[in-house]
Amino acid sequence: MTHARQVVPRVRRRGFTLPELMLSVVVLSIGILAMVASMAAMMRLQRLALNRADMVSLADSKLDDLRGAATSQSADTVQLAVGGSTVTSMALHADTIVGSSGRTFYRRWAVSAGPFASTRNVQLRISPDIDDRMMPAKVDLYTMILLY
């Protein structure tokens, strides 16, 4: 008599085990948190760049005004008299302006004699009226203006 060996088929389980699922959830959660953190940082940097561009535009506008005053023989040339400060507001060398974002900025400029006759070196600083992490502390621009 031969004994027939019974072959028991192996049951192959499909799917994932609980530890595998838990590990994948942890890895996925860390990835999502990293993406959220980087998005927040990018939004902050984007706002900072936008505010800096606004400040540069306002500073450039004032330099254009000073260049225009240098070409005309008007009372505005007093703004190009030697003096002023970029740190404190002084008469005829400072003003306050509201930017396109609705924020208020201080524009201060210092004028010194240029290297040639009838020239002026101008240093202009624009700074926000209130300190804010989303706003650059200051923007400085320098130029030389020819008086006519």
DSSP file (Angstrom, degrees, kcal/mol; ACC not computed):
  #  RESIDUE AA STRUCTURE BP1 BP2  ACC     N-H-->O    O-->H-N    N-H-->O    O-->H-N    TCO  KAPPA ALPHA  PHI   PSI    X-CA   Y-CA   Z-CA
    1    1 A M              0   0    0      0, 0.0     2,-0.5     0, 0.0     0, 0.0   0.000 360.0 360.0 360.0 127.3    0.0    0.0    0.0
    2    2 A T        -     0   0    0      2,-0.0     2,-0.7     0, 0.0     0, 0.0  -0.787 360.0-133.7 -99.6 138.3    1.4    3.3   -1.0
    3    3 A H        -     0   0    0     -2,-0.5     2,-0.5     1,-0.0     0, 0.0  -0.783  15.2-140.2 -91.5 124.3    0.6    6.3    1.0
    4    4 A A        -     0   0    0     -2,-0.7     2,-0.5     1,-0.0    -1,-0.0  -0.685  17.6-131.8 -82.6 128.1   -0.4    9.2   -1.0
    5    5 A R        -     0   0    0     -2,-0.5     2,-0.5     1,-0.0    -1,-0.0  -0.662  17.0-132.3 -82.9 128.2    1.1   12.3    0.3
    6    6 A Q        -     0   0    0     -2,-0.5     2,-0.7     1,-0.0    -1,-0.0  -0.676  13.3-146.0 -83.1 128.3   -1.4   15.0    0.7
    7    7 A V        -     0   0    0     -2,-0.5    -1,-0.0     2,-0.0    -2,-0.0  -0.840   8.7-157.2 -95.9 118.0   -0.3   18.3   -0.7
    8    8 A V        -     0   0    0     -2,-0.7     2,-0.1     1,-0.0    -2,-0.0  -0.846  19.2-128.6 -94.9 117.1   -1.6   21.2    1.3
    9    9 A P        -     0   0    0      0, 0.0     2,-0.3     0, 0.0    -1,-0.0  -0.409  22.0-119.3 -67.2 138.4   -1.7   24.3   -0.8
   10   10 A R        -     0   0    0     -2,-0.1     2,-0.8     1,-0.1     0, 0.0  -0.584  21.1-129.8 -76.8 135.5    0.0   27.3    0.8
   11   11 A V        -     0   0    0     -2,-0.3     2,-0.7     1,-0.0    -1,-0.1  -0.768  19.4-150.6 -87.0 117.4   -2.3   30.1    1.4
   12   12 A R        -     0   0    0     -2,-0.8     2,-0.3     1,-0.0    -1,-0.0  -0.795  10.2-144.4 -93.2 121.1   -0.6   33.2    0.0
   13   13 A R        -     0   0    0     -2,-0.7     2,-0.3     2,-0.0    -2,-0.0  -0.642  10.7-153.2 -87.0 140.6   -1.7   36.3    1.8
   14   14 A R        +     0   0    0     -2,-0.3     2,-0.2     2,-0.1    -1,-0.0  -0.817  50.3  36.7-110.6 152.3   -2.1   39.5   -0.1
   15   15 A G  S    S-     0   0    0     -2,-0.3     2,-0.3     2,-0.0    -2,-0.0  -0.635  86.1 -55.3 109.5-167.5   -1.8   43.0    1.3
   16   16 A F        -     0   0    0     -2,-0.2     2,-0.2     1,-0.0    -2,-0.1  -0.789  43.1-117.2-116.6 156.0    0.4   44.7    3.8
   17   17 A T     >  -     0   0    0     -2,-0.3     4,-2.0     1,-0.1     5,-0.2  -0.476  33.0-107.5 -86.0 164.5    1.1   44.0    7.4
   18   18 A L  H  > S+     0   0    0      1,-0.2     4,-2.5     2,-0.2     5,-0.2   0.902 117.9  51.8 -61.7 -44.5    0.3   46.5   10.2
   19   19 A P  H  > S+     0   0    0      0, 0.0     4,-2.2     0, 0.0    -1,-0.2   0.882 109.0  52.0 -62.0 -35.3    3.9   47.5   10.8
   20   20 A E  H  > S+     0   0    0      2,-0.2     4,-2.1     1,-0.2    -2,-0.2   0.914 110.7  47.5 -65.6 -41.7    4.4   48.2    7.1
   21   21 A L  H  X S+     0   0    0     -4,-2.0     4,-2.1     2,-0.2    -1,-0.2   0.912 111.6  50.3 -64.7 -42.5    1.3   50.4    7.0
   22   22 A M  H  X S+     0   0    0     -4,-2.5     4,-2.1     1,-0.2    -2,-0.2   0.912 110.9  49.2 -63.4 -41.9    2.4   52.3   10.2
   23   23 A L  H  X S+     0   0    0     -4,-2.2     4,-2.4     1,-0.2    -1,-0.2   0.907 110.4  50.2 -64.5 -41.8    5.8   53.0    8.8
   24   24 A S  H  X S+     0   0    0     -4,-2.1     4,-2.4     1,-0.2    -1,-0.2   0.875 109.5  51.4 -66.2 -35.7    4.4   54.2    5.5
   25   25 A V  H  X S+     0   0    0     -4,-2.1     4,-2.4     2,-0.2    -1,-0.2   0.901 110.5  49.0 -66.4 -40.5    2.0   56.6    7.3
   26   26 A V  H  X S+     0   0    0     -4,-2.1     4,-2.2     2,-0.2    -2,-0.2   0.937 113.0  46.5 -64.2 -46.7    4.9   58.0    9.3
   27   27 A V  H  X S+     0   0    0     -4,-2.4     4,-2.0     1,-0.2    -2,-0.2   0.915 113.9  48.4 -63.0 -43.5    7.1   58.5    6.2
   28   28 A L  H  X S+     0   0    0     -4,-2.4     4,-2.3     1,-0.2    -1,-0.2   0.897 110.3  51.7 -63.2 -41.2    4.2   60.1    4.3
   29   29 A S  H  X S+     0   0    0     -4,-2.4     4,-2.4     2,-0.2    -2,-0.2   0.902 109.0  50.0 -63.8 -41.9    3.4   62.4    7.3
   30   30 A I  H  X S+     0   0    0     -4,-2.2     4,-2.1     1,-0.2    -1,-0.2   0.909 110.8  50.3 -64.0 -41.6    7.0   63.6    7.5
   31   31 A G  H  X S+     0   0    0     -4,-2.0     4,-1.9     2,-0.2    -2,-0.2   0.906 111.0  47.9 -62.8 -42.6    7.0   64.3    3.8
   32   32 A I  H  X S+     0   0    0     -4,-2.3     4,-2.3     2,-0.2    -2,-0.2   0.908 111.0  50.8 -66.7 -41.9    3.8   66.3    4.0
   33   33 A L  H  X S+     0   0    0     -4,-2.4     4,-2.4     1,-0.2    -1,-0.2   0.890 109.2  51.7 -63.0 -38.7    5.0   68.3    7.0
   34   34 A A  H  X S+     0   0    0     -4,-2.1     4,-2.2     2,-0.2    -1,-0.2   0.897 109.9  49.4 -64.4 -39.8    8.3   69.2    5.1
   35   35 A M  H  X S+     0   0    0     -4,-1.9     4,-2.2     2,-0.2    -2,-0.2   0.906 111.0  49.2 -65.6 -41.5    6.3   70.4    2.1
   36   36 A V  H  X S+     0   0    0     -4,-2.3     4,-2.2     2,-0.2    -2,-0.2   0.915 111.6  49.5 -64.5 -42.5    4.0   72.6    4.3
   37   37 A A  H  X S+     0   0    0     -4,-2.4     4,-2.1     1,-0.2    -2,-0.2   0.907 111.8  47.7 -63.7 -41.8    7.1   74.1    6.0
   38   38 A S  H  X S+     0   0    0     -4,-2.2     4,-2.4     1,-0.2    -1,-0.2   0.868 110.0  53.0 -69.9 -34.2    8.8   74.8    2.7
   39   39 A M  H  X S+     0   0    0     -4,-2.2     4,-2.3     2,-0.2    -1,-0.2   0.909 109.2  49.4 -64.3 -41.4    5.6   76.4    1.3
   40   40 A A  H  X S+     0   0    0     -4,-2.2     4,-2.0     2,-0.2    -2,-0.2   0.908 112.1  48.2 -64.4 -41.4    5.4   78.7    4.3
   41   41 A A  H  X S+     0   0    0     -4,-2.1     4,-2.4     1,-0.2    -2,-0.2   0.907 111.4  50.2 -65.5 -41.0    9.0   79.7    4.0
   42   42 A M  H  X S+     0   0    0     -4,-2.4     4,-2.3     1,-0.2    -2,-0.2   0.883 109.2  51.2 -65.9 -37.8    8.6   80.4    0.3
   43   43 A M  H  X S+     0   0    0     -4,-2.3     4,-2.2     2,-0.2    -1,-0.2   0.903 110.6  49.4 -65.1 -39.7    5.5   82.5    0.9
   44   44 A R  H  X S+     0   0    0     -4,-2.0     4,-2.3     2,-0.2    -2,-0.2   0.921 112.4  47.1 -64.2 -44.0    7.4   84.6    3.5
   45   45 A L  H  X S+     0   0    0     -4,-2.4     4,-2.3     2,-0.2    -2,-0.2   0.861 110.6  52.9 -66.6 -35.1   10.3   85.0    1.1
   46   46 A Q  H  X S+     0   0    0     -4,-2.3     4,-2.2     2,-0.2    -1,-0.2   0.918 110.3  46.9 -66.0 -42.9    7.9   86.0   -1.7
   47   47 A R  H  X S+     0   0    0     -4,-2.2     4,-2.5     2,-0.2    -2,-0.2   0.899 111.3  52.2 -64.8 -39.9    6.3   88.7    0.5
   48   48 A L  H  X S+     0   0    0     -4,-2.3     4,-2.3     1,-0.2    -2,-0.2   0.913 110.6  47.7 -61.9 -42.8    9.7   89.9    1.5
   49   49 A A  H  X S+     0   0    0     -4,-2.3     4,-2.4     2,-0.2    -2,-0.2   0.886 111.2  51.1 -65.7 -39.1   10.8   90.3   -2.2
   50   50 A L  H  X S+     0   0    0     -4,-2.2     4,-1.9     2,-0.2    -2,-0.2   0.918 111.9  46.4 -64.2 -43.7    7.5   92.0   -3.0
   51   51 A N  H  X S+     0   0    0     -4,-2.5     4,-2.3    83,-0.2    -2,-0.2   0.889 111.5  51.7 -66.5 -38.8    8.0   94.5   -0.2
   52   52 A R  H  X S+     0   0    0     -4,-2.3     4,-2.6     2,-0.2    -2,-0.2   0.909 109.1  50.6 -64.2 -41.0   11.7   95.1   -1.2
   53   53 A A  H  X S+     0   0    0     -4,-2.4     4,-2.2     1,-0.2    -1,-0.2   0.886 109.9  50.8 -63.0 -38.6   10.6   95.8   -4.8
   54   54 A D  H  X S+     0   0    0     -4,-1.9     4,-2.1     2,-0.2    -2,-0.2   0.910 111.1  48.3 -63.7 -43.1    8.0   98.3   -3.5
   55   55 A M  H  X S+     0   0    0     -4,-2.3     4,-2.3     2,-0.2    -2,-0.2   0.909 111.4  49.1 -65.6 -42.3   10.7  100.0   -1.4
   56   56 A V  H  X S+     0   0    0     -4,-2.6     4,-2.8     1,-0.2     5,-0.2   0.895 110.1  52.3 -64.5 -39.5   13.2  100.2   -4.3
   57   57 A S  H  X S+     0   0    0     -4,-2.2     4,-2.0     2,-0.2    -1,-0.2   0.915 111.0  46.4 -62.4 -43.6   10.5  101.6   -6.6
   58   58 A L  H  X S+     0   0    0     -4,-2.1     4,-1.7     2,-0.2    -2,-0.2   0.883 113.7  48.6 -67.0 -38.4    9.7  104.3   -4.1
   59   59 A A  H  X S+     0   0    0     -4,-2.3     4,-2.2     2,-0.2    -2,-0.2   0.918 111.2  49.7 -67.0 -42.7   13.3  105.1   -3.6
   60   60 A D  H  X S+     0   0    0     -4,-2.8     4,-2.2     1,-0.2    -2,-0.2   0.866 106.8  56.4 -64.1 -35.8   13.9  105.3   -7.3
   61   61 A S  H  X S+     0   0    0     -4,-2.0     4,-2.0     2,-0.2    -1,-0.2   0.903 107.6  48.0 -61.2 -41.6   10.9  107.6   -7.6
   62   62 A K  H  X S+     0   0    0     -4,-1.7     4,-2.4     2,-0.2    -2,-0.2   0.904 109.3  52.6 -68.0 -39.7   12.5  110.0   -5.2
   63   63 A L  H  X S+     0   0    0     -4,-2.2     4,-2.4     1,-0.2    -1,-0.2   0.893 108.5  51.3 -62.4 -37.7   15.8  109.9   -7.0
   64   64 A D  H  X S+     0   0    0     -4,-2.2     4,-2.4     2,-0.2    -1,-0.2   0.897 108.8  51.4 -63.4 -40.3   14.0  110.7  -10.2
   65   65 A D  H  X S+     0   0    0     -4,-2.0     4,-2.3     2,-0.2    -2,-0.2   0.913 110.7  48.2 -61.7 -42.5   12.4  113.7   -8.5
   66   66 A L  H  X S+     0   0    0     -4,-2.4     4,-1.7     2,-0.2    -2,-0.2   0.887 110.9  50.2 -67.2 -38.6   15.8  114.9   -7.3
   67   67 A R  H  X S+     0   0    0     -4,-2.4     4,-1.1     2,-0.2    -1,-0.2   0.902 111.2  49.6 -64.2 -40.2   17.2  114.5  -10.8
   68   68 A G  H  X S+     0   0    0     -4,-2.4     4,-1.0     1,-0.2     3,-0.4   0.888 108.9  51.9 -64.9 -38.5   14.3  116.5  -12.2
   69   69 A A  H  < S+     0   0    0     -4,-2.3     5,-0.4     1,-0.2     3,-0.3   0.841 105.2  56.9 -66.1 -31.9   14.8  119.2   -9.6
   70   70 A A  H  < S+     0   0    0     -4,-1.7    78,-1.8     1,-0.2    -1,-0.2   0.796 106.8  48.6 -69.8 -27.6   18.5  119.4  -10.6
   71   71 A T  H  < S+     0   0    0     -4,-1.1     2,-0.3    -3,-0.4    -1,-0.2   0.669 106.1  65.7 -87.7 -16.2   17.5  120.2  -14.2
   72   72 A S  S  < S-     0   0    0     -4,-1.0     2,-0.8    -3,-0.3    76,-0.1  -0.743  78.7-131.9-105.2 155.0   15.0  122.9  -13.3
   73   73 A Q        +     0   0    0     -2,-0.3     2,-0.2    75,-0.1    -3,-0.1  -0.444  65.9 122.9 -98.0  58.0   15.8  126.3  -11.7
   74   74 A S  S >  S-     0   0    0     -2,-0.8     3,-1.4    -5,-0.4     4,-0.1  -0.511  81.7 -94.3-112.6-179.6   13.0  125.9   -9.1
   75   75 A A  G >  S+     0   0    0      1,-0.3     3,-1.7    -2,-0.2     4,-0.2   0.664 112.0  79.9 -69.0 -15.3   12.8  126.0   -5.4
   76   76 A D  G >  S+     0   0    0      1,-0.3     3,-1.8     2,-0.2    -1,-0.3   0.684  71.7  78.4 -67.4 -16.1   13.0  122.2   -5.4
   77   77 A T  G X  S+     0   0    0     -3,-1.4     3,-1.6     1,-0.3    -1,-0.3   0.675  74.4  78.5 -67.5 -12.7   16.8  122.4   -5.9
   78   78 A V  G X  S+     0   0    0     -3,-1.7     3,-1.8     1,-0.3    -1,-0.3   0.818  82.8  65.0 -60.5 -29.7   16.9  123.2   -2.1
   79   79 A Q  G <  S+     0   0    0     -3,-1.8    -1,-0.3     1,-0.3    -2,-0.2   0.696  98.5  54.4 -66.2 -17.0   16.5  119.4   -1.7
   80   80 A L  G <  S+     0   0    0     -3,-1.6    -1,-0.3    -4,-0.2    -2,-0.2   0.254  79.4 123.1-100.3  11.0   19.9  119.1   -3.3
   81   81 A A  S <  S-     0   0    0     -3,-1.8    30,-0.2    11,-0.1     2,-0.1  -0.466  79.1 -91.8 -68.2 145.4   21.7  121.4   -0.9
   82   82 A V  S    S+     0   0    0     -2,-0.1     2,-0.3    28,-0.1    30,-0.2  -0.373  92.0  54.4 -61.4 131.5   24.6  119.7    0.8
   83   83 A G  E     +A  111   0A   0     28,-2.4    28,-3.3    -2,-0.1     2,-0.1  -0.910  47.5 115.8 140.2-166.5   23.4  118.2    4.1
   84   84 A G  E     -A  110   0A   0     -2,-0.3     2,-0.3    26,-0.2    26,-0.2  -0.239  46.0-118.7  93.8 174.9   20.8  115.8    5.3
   85   85 A S        -     0   0    0     24,-0.6     5,-0.2     8,-0.3    24,-0.2  -0.990   7.6-148.4-153.2 146.8   21.1  112.4    7.0
   86   86 A T  S    S+     0   0    0     -2,-0.3    22,-0.1    22,-0.1     3,-0.1   0.489 100.5  51.1 -92.8  -3.9   19.9  108.9    6.2
   87   87 A V  S    S+     0   0    0      1,-0.2     2,-0.3    22,-0.0    -1,-0.1   0.839 114.4  28.9 -99.9 -43.0   19.5  108.1    9.9
   88   88 A T  S    S-     0   0    0      6,-0.0     2,-0.4     0, 0.0    -3,-0.3  -0.890  86.4-104.8-121.2 152.0   17.4  110.9   11.2
   89   89 A S        -     0   0    0     -2,-0.3     2,-0.3    -3,-0.1     5,-0.1  -0.587  40.1-177.7 -76.5 129.2   14.8  113.1    9.4
   90   90 A M    >   -     0   0    0     -2,-0.4     3,-2.1    -5,-0.2    19,-0.1  -0.947  37.1 -87.6-126.5 149.2   16.0  116.6    8.6
   91   91 A A  T 3  S+     0   0    0     -2,-0.3     4,-0.1     1,-0.3    -7,-0.0  -0.260 111.9   6.8 -56.4 138.1   14.1  119.4    7.0
   92   92 A L  T 3  S+     0   0    0      2,-0.3    -1,-0.3     1,-0.1   -11,-0.1   0.424 122.9  71.3  67.6   2.6   14.3  119.4    3.2
   93   93 A H  S <  S+     0   0    0     -3,-2.1    16,-2.2     1,-0.1    -8,-0.3   0.032  93.3  50.1-132.6  26.7   16.0  116.0    3.2
   94   94 A A  E     +B  108   0A   0     14,-0.2     2,-0.3    -5,-0.1    -2,-0.3  -0.984  51.2 167.7-159.0 150.8   13.2  113.7    4.3
   95   95 A D  E     -B  107   0A   0     12,-2.3    12,-3.1    -2,-0.3     2,-0.4  -0.967  27.5-123.8-155.5 170.8    9.7  112.8    3.5
   96   96 A T  E     +B  106   0A   0     -2,-0.3     2,-0.3    10,-0.2    10,-0.2  -0.953  29.2 178.8-121.1 139.1    7.0  110.2    4.2
   97   97 A I  E     -B  105   0A   0      8,-2.5     8,-3.2    -2,-0.4     2,-0.5  -0.982  26.0-130.2-142.2 150.8    5.3  108.2    1.5
   98   98 A V  E     -B  104   0A   0     -2,-0.3     6,-0.2     6,-0.2     5,-0.0  -0.895  29.0-142.8-102.6 127.9    2.7  105.4    1.3
   99   99 A G    >   -     0   0    0      4,-3.0     3,-1.7    -2,-0.5   -44,-0.1  -0.152  31.6 -93.2 -82.1 179.2    3.6  102.5   -0.9
  100  100 A S  T 3  S+     0   0    0      1,-0.3    -1,-0.1     2,-0.1    -2,-0.0   0.728 125.0  58.8 -66.3 -21.4    1.4  100.5   -3.2
  101  101 A S  T 3  S-     0   0    0      2,-0.1    -1,-0.3   -50,-0.1     3,-0.1   0.490 119.6-108.7 -85.3  -2.4    0.8   98.0   -0.4
  102  102 A G  S <  S+     0   0    0     -3,-1.7     2,-0.2     1,-0.3    -2,-0.1   0.443  77.0 133.3  89.5  -0.2   -0.6  100.7    1.8
  103  103 A R        -     0   0    0      1,-0.0    -4,-3.0    -5,-0.0     2,-0.4  -0.538  54.8-125.2 -83.5 151.2    2.4  100.7    4.1
  104  104 A T  E     -B   98   0A   0     -6,-0.2    25,-2.2    -2,-0.2     2,-0.3  -0.808  28.6-172.1 -98.9 137.3    4.1  104.0    5.2
  105  105 A F  E     -BC  97 128A   0     -8,-3.2    -8,-2.5    -2,-0.4     2,-0.5  -0.926  19.9-133.7-128.4 151.4    7.8  104.5    4.5
  106  106 A Y  E     -BC  96 127A   0     21,-3.2    21,-2.1    -2,-0.3     2,-0.5  -0.905  16.8-163.0-101.2 130.2   10.4  107.1    5.5
  107  107 A R  E     +BC  95 126A   0    -12,-3.1   -12,-2.3    -2,-0.5     2,-0.4  -0.969  14.8 172.6-113.5 122.1   12.6  108.4    2.7
  108  108 A R  E     -BC  94 125A   0     17,-2.7    17,-3.2    -2,-0.5     2,-0.4  -0.974   6.8-172.3-127.4 141.9   15.7  110.2    4.0
  109  109 A W  E     - C   0 124A   0    -16,-2.2   -24,-0.6    -2,-0.4     2,-0.4  -0.988  14.1-153.5-139.1 148.2   18.6  111.4    1.9
  110  110 A A  E     -AC  84 123A   0     13,-2.6    13,-2.5    -2,-0.4     2,-0.4  -0.963  13.1-158.8-118.0 134.8   22.0  112.9    2.4
  111  111 A V  E     +AC  83 122A   0    -28,-3.3   -28,-2.4    -2,-0.4     2,-0.3  -0.946  13.2 174.4-117.4 132.3   23.7  115.1   -0.2
  112  112 A S  E     - C   0 121A   0      9,-2.4     9,-2.7    -2,-0.4     2,-0.1  -0.911  42.5 -83.7-130.5 161.4   27.4  115.8   -0.4
  113  113 A A  E     - C   0 120A   0     -2,-0.3     7,-0.2     7,-0.2     4,-0.1  -0.385  49.3-128.2 -63.9 139.2   29.6  117.6   -2.9
  114  114 A G        -     0   0    0      5,-2.4     5,-0.1     2,-0.3     4,-0.1  -0.232  23.8-100.9 -82.8 175.8   30.4  115.5   -5.9
  115  115 A P  S    S+     0   0    0      0, 0.0     2,-0.3     0, 0.0    -1,-0.1   0.677 105.9  47.5 -72.1 -16.7   33.9  114.9   -7.3
  116  116 A F  S >  S-     0   0    0      1,-0.1     3,-1.2     0, 0.0    -2,-0.3  -0.829 101.9 -85.2-121.3 160.0   33.3  117.4  -10.1
  117  117 A A  T 3  S+     0   0    0     -2,-0.3     3,-0.1     1,-0.3    30,-0.1  -0.350 113.4  18.7 -61.5 144.5   32.0  120.9  -10.1
  118  118 A S  T 3  S+     0   0    0      1,-0.2    29,-3.3    28,-0.1     2,-0.3   0.764 101.7 113.9  63.5  29.3   28.2  121.1  -10.2
  119  119 A T  E <   - D   0 146A   0     -3,-1.2    -5,-2.4    27,-0.2     2,-0.4  -0.936  46.3-161.6-125.0 154.8   27.7  117.5   -9.1
  120  120 A R  E     -CD 113 145A   0     25,-2.4    25,-3.1    -2,-0.3     2,-0.5  -0.998  14.1-140.3-133.1 137.2   26.2  116.1   -6.0
  121  121 A N  E     -CD 112 144A   0     -9,-2.7    -9,-2.4    -2,-0.4     2,-0.5  -0.854  25.3-164.2 -91.0 129.6   26.5  112.6   -4.4
  122  122 A V  E     -CD 111 143A   0     21,-3.2    21,-2.2    -2,-0.5     2,-0.5  -0.968  13.5-171.0-122.1 127.5   23.2  111.5   -3.1
  123  123 A Q  E     -CD 110 142A   0    -13,-2.5   -13,-2.6    -2,-0.5     2,-0.4  -0.980  13.2-170.2-113.6 122.5   22.6  108.6   -0.7
  124  124 A L  E     -CD 109 141A   0     17,-3.2    17,-2.8    -2,-0.5     2,-0.4  -0.946   5.7-170.8-118.4 133.1   19.0  107.7   -0.2
  125  125 A R  E     -CD 108 140A   0    -17,-3.2   -17,-2.7    -2,-0.4     2,-0.4  -0.982   2.1-168.7-123.0 132.6   17.6  105.4    2.4
  126  126 A I  E     +CD 107 139A   0     13,-2.4    13,-2.0    -2,-0.4   -19,-0.2  -0.977  13.5 170.2-118.9 134.1   14.0  104.2    2.6
  127  127 A S  E     -C  106   0A   0    -21,-2.1   -21,-3.2    -2,-0.4    11,-0.2  -0.987  34.9-104.3-142.0 149.4   12.7  102.3    5.7
  128  128 A P  E     -C  105   0A   0      0, 0.0   -23,-0.2     0, 0.0     3,-0.0  -0.344  25.1-126.3 -71.4 155.4    9.3  101.2    6.9
  129  129 A D  S    S+     0   0    0    -25,-2.2     2,-0.4     1,-0.1   -24,-0.1   0.760  95.6  36.5 -74.4 -23.3    7.6  103.1    9.6
  130  130 A I  S    S-     0   0    0    -26,-0.3     2,-0.2     2,-0.0    -1,-0.1  -0.974  90.2-110.9-128.4 145.2    7.1  100.0   11.7
  131  131 A D        +     0   0    0     -2,-0.4     2,-0.3     2,-0.0     6,-0.1  -0.534  43.9 166.6 -73.1 137.1    9.4   97.0   12.2
  132  132 A D    >   -     0   0    0      3,-0.3     3,-1.6    -2,-0.2    -2,-0.0  -0.984  42.6-134.5-152.5 138.6    8.1   93.8   10.6
  133  133 A R  T 3  S+     0   0    0     -2,-0.3    -1,-0.1     1,-0.3     4,-0.1   0.786 109.0  56.5 -64.0 -26.5    9.6   90.4    9.8
  134  134 A M  T 3  S+     0   0    0      2,-0.1    -1,-0.3    -3,-0.1   -83,-0.2   0.363 101.4  69.8 -86.7   5.9    8.0   90.6    6.4
  135  135 A M  S <  S-     0   0    0     -3,-1.6    -3,-0.3   -84,-0.1   -87,-0.1  -0.978  86.4-115.0-127.9 134.3    9.6   93.9    5.5
  136  136 A P        -     0   0    0      0, 0.0     3,-0.1     0, 0.0    -2,-0.1  -0.362  26.1-127.1 -60.7 147.8   13.3   94.7    4.8
  137  137 A A  S    S-     0   0    0      1,-0.2     2,-0.3   -10,-0.1    -4,-0.0   0.883  79.3 -22.9 -66.1 -38.1   14.8   96.9    7.5
  138  138 A K        -     0   0    0    -11,-0.2     2,-0.4     2,-0.0    -1,-0.2  -0.983  49.7-143.1-165.5 161.0   16.0   99.4    4.9
  139  139 A V  E     -D  126   0A   0    -13,-2.0   -13,-2.4    -2,-0.3     2,-0.4  -0.993  18.9-160.8-133.2 127.3   17.0   99.9    1.3
  140  140 A D  E     -D  125   0A   0     -2,-0.4     2,-0.4   -15,-0.2   -15,-0.2  -0.905   8.0-177.0-111.2 135.9   19.9  102.2    0.4
  141  141 A L  E     -D  124   0A   0    -17,-2.8   -17,-3.2    -2,-0.4     2,-0.4  -0.977   6.2-161.8-128.7 145.7   20.5  103.7   -3.1
  142  142 A Y  E     +D  123   0A   0     -2,-0.4     2,-0.3   -19,-0.2   -19,-0.2  -0.959  17.3 156.0-126.8 144.1   23.4  105.9   -4.2
  143  143 A T  E     -D  122   0A   0    -21,-2.2   -21,-3.2    -2,-0.4     2,-0.4  -0.981  35.2-125.9-156.7 165.4   23.7  108.1   -7.2
  144  144 A M  E     -D  121   0A   0     -2,-0.3     2,-0.4   -23,-0.2   -23,-0.2  -0.977  25.6-159.4-116.4 133.3   25.5  111.2   -8.6
  145  145 A I  E     -D  120   0A   0    -25,-3.1   -25,-2.4    -2,-0.4     2,-0.5  -0.938   9.7-141.1-118.0 133.2   23.4  114.1   -9.9
  146  146 A L  E     -D  119   0A   0     -2,-0.4     2,-0.4   -27,-0.2   -27,-0.2  -0.815  16.2-143.3 -92.7 125.3   24.6  116.8  -12.3
  147  147 A L              0   0    0    -29,-3.3   -76,-0.2    -2,-0.5   -77,-0.1  -0.729 360.0 360.0 -87.3 135.2   23.3  120.2  -11.5
  148  148 A Y              0   0    0    -78,-1.8    -1,-0.1    -2,-0.4   -77,-0.1   0.411 360.0 360.0 -98.5 360.0   22.5  122.4  -14.5
